[in-house]
Amino acid sequence: MTCVVTKLGDQQWRGHFYGVWQQVPFSYEVTFRGPVEKLTGNAVIDGAEYAWTGMMGGNETSGWFKGAFGGDRYIGHFDLKRKKNHGKRGSDR
């Protein structure tokens, strides 16, 4: 899974998550809020409601984004690391 994070304003963010899960491509956006140490968000994805928490840290070369989610359909977690050669800036923190 890949996520491109965009800072929208004062403690407001948008994550564009995309990839392939069980051989099915996916792409969705989640808006979230809070300081990077304590992010929260809600989303409706394919008709299912989800709530999640997360945190971001690191720097421009070794950043990370961790989170957990639960909802009507699935529960899970993710632990993403910044790509070394990401081509464009993946986070506007």
Order of alpha helices (4+ residues) and beta strands (2+ residues): beta-beta-beta-beta-beta-beta-beta
